[in-house]
Amino acid sequence: MNSPTDEQAALIRITLEGRKISYPDRYDQENLLNLHKAKMSLEQVINLLSQ
């Protein structure tokens, strides 16, 4: 799986810090965070299954 772009990483970092941006960009911010969480969960599952 690829790493997020610099812009996506910045949106994830802002969200994890608890800051919100204005609409309609907030939708993208929340969507990127959800995708990032899903990616992290999938990576954990893959690591557990490969042990």
C-alpha positions as a printed NumPy array, in Angstrom:
array([[  0.   ,   0.   ,   0.   ],
       [  1.249,   3.44 ,  -0.821],
       [  1.948,   6.185,   1.65 ],
       [ -0.278,   9.271,   1.68 ],
       [  0.772,  12.302,  -0.314],
       [  2.136,  15.308,   1.57 ],
       [ -1.278,  16.99 ,   1.359],
       [ -3.076,  13.888,   2.623],
       [ -0.576,  13.471,   5.449],
       [ -1.149,  17.09 ,   6.464],
       [ -4.927,  16.561,   6.528],
       [ -4.506,  13.419,   8.632],
       [ -2.163,  15.223,  11.028],
       [ -4.581,  18.175,  11.378],
       [ -7.448,  15.788,  12.091],
       [ -5.486,  13.8  ,  14.677],
       [ -4.663,  17.09 ,  16.416],
       [ -8.409,  17.71 ,  16.714],
       [ -8.509,  20.677,  14.35 ],
       [-11.262,  20.982,  11.754],
       [-11.179,  22.731,   8.419],
       [-14.111,  24.431,   6.703],
       [-16.64 ,  22.715,   4.468],
       [-16.492,  21.288,   1.784],
       [-12.855,  20.377,   2.519],
       [-13.894,  18.865,   5.852],
       [-15.587,  16.015,   3.997],
       [-12.272,  15.202,   2.304],
       [-10.475,  15.544,   5.641],
       [-12.783,  13.059,   7.387],
       [-12.781,  10.69 ,   4.41 ],
       [ -8.965,  10.636,   4.294],
       [ -8.785,   9.956,   8.026],
       [-11.209,   7.033,   7.68 ],
       [ -9.171,   5.613,   4.792],
       [ -5.985,   6.011,   6.827],
       [ -7.539,   4.168,   9.789],
       [ -8.717,   1.369,   7.477],
       [ -5.223,   1.073,   5.977],
       [ -3.647,   0.869,   9.434],
       [ -6.124,  -1.837,  10.463],
       [ -5.465,  -3.852,   7.308],
       [ -1.722,  -3.638,   7.885],
       [ -2.203,  -4.929,  11.432],
       [ -4.28 ,  -7.854,  10.162],
       [ -1.694,  -8.716,   7.495],
       [  1.075,  -8.644,  10.107],
       [ -0.9  , -10.891,  12.448],
       [ -1.699, -13.372,   9.695],
       [  1.885, -13.546,   8.477],
       [  3.309, -14.469,  11.887]])
